[in-house]
């Protein structure tokens, strides 16, 4: 830019600050004072001037020891060890268990006070009581740490040996002292800046148009300040939905567009709906505490036992487990109703599906299609691909003409819309589906196949207690958190639940 253009593009704060910068380096605080502009505004003006090549800057940093939050409080009221020392002078001896009450200290402060005075060989403990040692140092004399705290702030490089010793004694105690780095910025004019600063900078230019300026024609005969579009400005972060919620909304729309209806339900349920109705044996390992979060001491309600056994879901579920449903042998063990009443955090959203099946079984409204997308909880060992809470994409199709090929088709269509063109379908085993499958995707970073979820067709032991006869039901439960990691370039599932505001601001929007 030529000199005239530069002058016309100077903002009011630049015009205020520039004349107070010299050809030799000056402290930013001095420039702020001479310009009658606050320090933050001065820094912003210098940033604009840097972009125009009118100034140069250099910075240096120094480390200082300063008081922390507790340090400020102790400087006013006394350190815990001083409080204990004063009380011992007054009372001569104090039971160890009474230190915190007599000295009005919390448990941690009482422990530190006693430990510090023992370390300084000022007190002794006998028969559970603490007292001053005879011949100990003059207790009225200030301790090294007290003198040090009164001198703060101190530059680290300028500390004397006794200061360093006091700092070492205090630094392990939280929020008493801390080290902060202070950056000093100095500024001077460039050759172009010197030339511009000597020119006439005053100007009655219009910064922005307002209704008043337009109505009263104030703009006539005046100049508008040039805007420098190359100047970097602070980023503005608008509000947006959490990236996981964005992707959940998108996935829900996929199922809605495919003709599915959404299911909702509680995150806390009984073992009856979570396991028993899904033909999961009561001695199956998944039902143990190692895999499931049970709510201690709670028992929930399950459907009442009806006299007409063919209409009683509890009787039919029991029959499925003990043997006798459609020729099935069941699990050949006695079904325990009390175990079914145990309350737990749902480990899958399939409990929503089974409740919906019961509802459909009562009104015979099928064919029908349903989906759910919600939180689940499992007592997993947390690593890059496992968490104790996760989102699951649940779905089912109830249709007398449904088949396994259709199940694969639904899943492939969903994954295609989620951005996965290449997935792997392989045979699997689940207690409540037959045939069953699992879907994997290839993790490009780790160079390995990662499981996304399971699917299959509900067994007769699941459907007959619901409908009174076997009706084909396609069902799936997919690990939704794993599905979205590829798009957001997340390498560790734990990143989904960290509230790092910088990462959340920079996280891209879900777009497919």
LINDAJO-V486516 format. One record per pair of residues at least 6 apart in sequence whose ideal C-beta (glycine too) atoms are under 7 Angstrom apart, sorted by the first residue. I is the first residue (numbers start at 1). J is the second residue. Records with the same first field share a line. If there is no record, write none. Layout:
I = J / J
//
This chain:
3 = 195 / 196
5 = 226
6 = 52 / 196
7 = 196 / 199 / 201
8 = 223 / 225 / 226
9 = 225 / 226 / 228
10 = 201
11 = 48 / 225
13 = 37 / 41 / 44 / 45
14 = 45 / 48 / 49
15 = 201
16 = 35 / 37
17 = 31 / 35 / 37 / 42 / 45 / 46
18 = 49 / 54 / 197 / 201
19 = 197 / 201
20 = 31 / 34 / 35
21 = 31 / 55 / 187 / 188 / 189
22 = 188 / 189
23 = 188 / 189 / 194
24 = 188
25 = 58 / 186 / 187 / 188
26 = 186 / 187 / 188
27 = 184 / 186
28 = 39 / 42 / 43 / 185 / 187
29 = 39
31 = 42 / 187
32 = 38 / 39 / 42
35 = 42
46 = 55 / 57 / 187
48 = 231
49 = 55
50 = 57
51 = 230 / 231 / 232
53 = 190 / 192
54 = 189 / 190 / 192 / 193 / 196
55 = 187 / 188 / 189 / 190 / 193
56 = 188 / 190
57 = 185 / 186 / 187
58 = 186
59 = 183 / 184 / 185
60 = 184
61 = 181 / 182 / 183
62 = 155 / 182
63 = 156 / 179 / 181
64 = 153 / 154 / 155 / 156 / 180 / 182
65 = 152 / 153 / 154 / 156 / 167 / 177 / 179
66 = 152 / 153 / 178 / 180
67 = 75 / 149 / 152 / 177
68 = 175 / 176 / 177 / 178
69 = 175
70 = 174 / 175 / 176
71 = 149 / 175 / 176 / 177
74 = 176
75 = 149
79 = 145 / 146
80 = 105 / 109 / 112 / 113
81 = 113 / 116 / 117
82 = 146
83 = 103 / 105 / 113
84 = 99 / 103 / 113 / 114 / 117
85 = 117 / 122 / 139
87 = 94 / 102 / 103
88 = 94 / 123 / 131 / 132
89 = 139
92 = 131
93 = 129 / 130 / 131
94 = 102 / 129 / 130
95 = 128 / 129
96 = 125 / 128 / 129 / 130
99 = 105 / 110 / 114
100 = 106 / 107 / 110
103 = 110
105 = 113
112 = 173
114 = 130
117 = 123
121 = 133 / 136
122 = 132 / 133 / 136 / 137
123 = 130 / 131 / 132 / 133
124 = 131 / 133
144 = 162 / 165 / 166
145 = 166 / 169 / 170
148 = 163 / 166 / 167
154 = 163
156 = 179
167 = 177
170 = 176 / 177
171 = 177
189 = 197
204 = 222
205 = 222 / 223 / 224 / 225
206 = 213 / 219 / 222 / 224 / 225
207 = 225
213 = 219
237 = 505
243 = 488 / 507 / 510
244 = 484 / 496
246 = 509 / 510
247 = 484 / 510
248 = 373 / 391
250 = 510 / 512
251 = 373 / 393 / 418 / 480
252 = 262 / 373
254 = 414 / 417
255 = 371 / 395
259 = 369
260 = 369 / 370 / 371 / 395
261 = 369 / 370
262 = 371 / 372
263 = 352 / 353 / 356 / 370 / 371 / 372
264 = 372
265 = 351 / 352 / 355
267 = 345 / 346 / 375
268 = 295 / 343 / 345
269 = 344 / 346 / 351
270 = 300 / 302 / 340 / 341 / 342 / 343
271 = 287 / 339 / 340 / 342 / 344
272 = 302 / 340 / 341
273 = 351 / 354 / 355
274 = 344 / 346 / 347 / 351
275 = 287
276 = 317 / 340
277 = 317 / 354 / 462 / 465
278 = 350 / 354 / 432 / 462
279 = 320 / 431 / 432 / 459 / 461 / 462
280 = 286 / 287 / 431 / 432
281 = 331 / 431
282 = 335 / 336 / 339
283 = 333
284 = 431
285 = 291
286 = 292
289 = 379
290 = 379
291 = 347 / 378 / 379
292 = 344 / 347 / 379
293 = 344 / 345 / 377 / 379
294 = 342 / 343 / 344
295 = 343 / 344
298 = 343
299 = 341 / 342 / 343
300 = 341 / 343
302 = 314 / 340 / 341
303 = 313 / 314
305 = 312 / 314 / 315
306 = 312
309 = 315
310 = 468
313 = 358 / 465
316 = 464 / 465
317 = 465
318 = 335
319 = 325
320 = 328 / 330 / 461 / 465
321 = 330 / 331 / 335
322 = 330 / 334 / 335
323 = 329 / 330 / 332
324 = 330
325 = 460 / 461 / 464
326 = 460 / 464 / 470
328 = 460 / 461
345 = 377
346 = 376 / 377
347 = 376 / 377 / 378
348 = 376 / 392 / 477
349 = 372 / 374 / 376 / 392 / 394 / 477
350 = 394 / 475 / 477
352 = 372 / 394
353 = 394 / 396 / 475
356 = 370
357 = 466 / 473
358 = 466
360 = 366 / 368 / 398
361 = 466 / 467
366 = 398 / 399 / 471
367 = 398 / 399
368 = 398
369 = 397
370 = 395 / 396
371 = 394 / 395
372 = 394
373 = 391 / 393 / 480
374 = 391 / 392
375 = 389 / 391
376 = 390 / 392
377 = 388 / 389
378 = 388
379 = 388
380 = 386 / 387 / 388
382 = 388 / 494
384 = 491 / 492 / 493
385 = 450 / 493
387 = 493 / 494
390 = 479 / 481
391 = 480 / 481
392 = 477 / 478 / 479 / 480
393 = 478 / 480
394 = 477
395 = 476
396 = 473 / 474 / 475
397 = 410 / 473 / 474
398 = 471 / 473
399 = 472
400 = 471 / 472
402 = 472 / 474
404 = 435 / 457
406 = 474
407 = 455 / 457 / 474
408 = 425
410 = 474
411 = 439 / 455 / 476
415 = 423
418 = 483
419 = 487 / 512
420 = 441
422 = 442
423 = 439 / 440 / 441
424 = 439 / 440 / 449
425 = 437 / 439
426 = 437 / 438 / 440
427 = 437
428 = 436 / 437 / 438 / 454
429 = 436
430 = 436 / 454 / 456
432 = 458 / 459 / 462
433 = 456 / 457 / 458 / 459 / 475
434 = 456 / 457 / 459
435 = 456 / 457
436 = 454 / 456
437 = 455 / 456
438 = 451 / 454
439 = 452 / 453
440 = 449 / 450 / 451 / 452
441 = 450 / 452
442 = 449
443 = 450
445 = 491
450 = 482
452 = 478 / 479 / 482 / 483
453 = 476 / 477 / 478 / 479
454 = 477
455 = 475 / 476
456 = 475
457 = 472 / 473 / 474
458 = 473 / 475
460 = 470
463 = 470 / 471 / 473
464 = 470
481 = 493 / 496
485 = 493
487 = 510
488 = 507
490 = 496
//
